[in-house]
Structures are given as C-alpha cells and as structure tokens.
Amino acid sequence: MSAPLVRPRNHRMIAGVCAGLAERFGTSRTTMRVIFLLSCLLPGPQFLLYIALWILAPAEGSSRAAAKGW
C-alpha cells in the first residue's frame, strides 16, 4: 500500500503539493515539479487543481492528518 497524500513539512517549494504527490506516487520531487510545470502549458485546470490540493490535502503532522490516521 502506498503512502497517503499529505503535504510534507520539509522539501516544500510553495505549498508542498508536488512534494506530497511525489511521495505518494514514488517519484522524485523534481520530476513531479517538472511534470506540473509542463502540464501548465496545456489547456486545463491544473492551477485550480493545485490550489484545491493545497486546501484539501492535510499538512504532515497536522491535526487533520492525525485524525485521519496519517
């Protein structure tokens, strides 16, 4: 089973969304950030999805993450 999606306290650039996704899917943080930046060149709601994950994904060690057992 893979790790749950949480925004780590370390290795953040802006909000930790790309770092959290990288940990969740087992890729490097740099690769995930490059994929996100390249995807922003395509039409679609990538930036809105980033903001939604920033709001919805709990920060590592937060009370929301602890309540969900993460």
C-alpha positions as CSV (number, residue, x, y, z in Angstrom):
1,M,0.0,0.0,0.0
2,S,1.4,3.4,-0.9
3,A,1.6,6.4,1.4
4,P,-1.4,8.7,1.9
5,L,-1.4,12.1,0.3
6,V,-0.1,14.6,2.8
7,R,1.9,17.8,2.3
8,P,5.3,17.3,3.9
9,R,6.8,19.9,6.2
10,N,10.2,19.5,4.5
11,H,11.2,19.9,0.9
12,R,8.4,22.4,0.1
13,M,8.7,25.0,-2.7
14,I,5.3,26.7,-2.4
15,A,2.8,24.6,-0.5
16,G,4.2,21.1,-0.7
17,V,1.6,19.7,-3.1
18,C,4.2,18.5,-5.7
19,A,6.4,17.0,-2.9
20,G,3.4,15.2,-1.4
21,L,2.3,13.8,-4.8
22,A,5.9,12.7,-5.4
23,E,6.0,10.8,-2.1
24,R,2.5,9.3,-2.8
25,F,3.4,8.0,-6.2
26,G,7.1,7.2,-5.6
27,T,8.8,9.6,-7.9
28,S,11.3,12.4,-7.2
29,R,10.1,15.8,-6.2
30,T,11.9,17.4,-9.1
31,T,10.3,15.1,-11.6
32,M,6.8,15.9,-10.2
33,R,7.5,19.7,-10.3
34,V,8.7,19.5,-13.9
35,I,5.6,17.5,-14.9
36,F,3.4,20.1,-13.2
37,L,5.1,23.0,-14.9
38,L,4.9,21.3,-18.3
39,S,1.3,20.5,-17.7
40,C,0.6,24.2,-17.2
41,L,1.5,24.8,-20.8
42,L,-1.5,22.7,-21.8
43,P,-5.1,23.9,-21.5
44,G,-6.9,22.7,-18.5
45,P,-7.5,23.3,-14.8
46,Q,-4.0,22.3,-13.5
47,F,-3.5,25.5,-11.5
48,L,-7.0,25.2,-9.9
49,L,-6.3,21.6,-9.1
50,Y,-3.0,22.6,-7.3
51,I,-4.9,25.2,-5.2
52,A,-7.6,22.6,-4.4
53,L,-5.0,20.1,-3.2
54,W,-3.3,22.8,-1.2
55,I,-6.5,23.4,0.6
56,L,-7.7,19.8,0.9
57,A,-4.5,17.8,1.5
58,P,-3.6,17.9,5.2
59,A,-0.1,19.1,6.2
60,E,2.1,16.4,7.6
61,G,1.7,16.3,11.4
62,S,-1.4,18.5,11.4
63,S,-4.5,17.6,13.4
64,R,-6.4,16.8,10.2
65,A,-3.7,14.3,9.2
66,A,-3.6,12.8,12.7
67,A,-7.5,12.5,12.8
68,K,-7.4,10.5,9.6
69,G,-4.7,8.2,10.9
70,W,-2.0,9.6,8.5
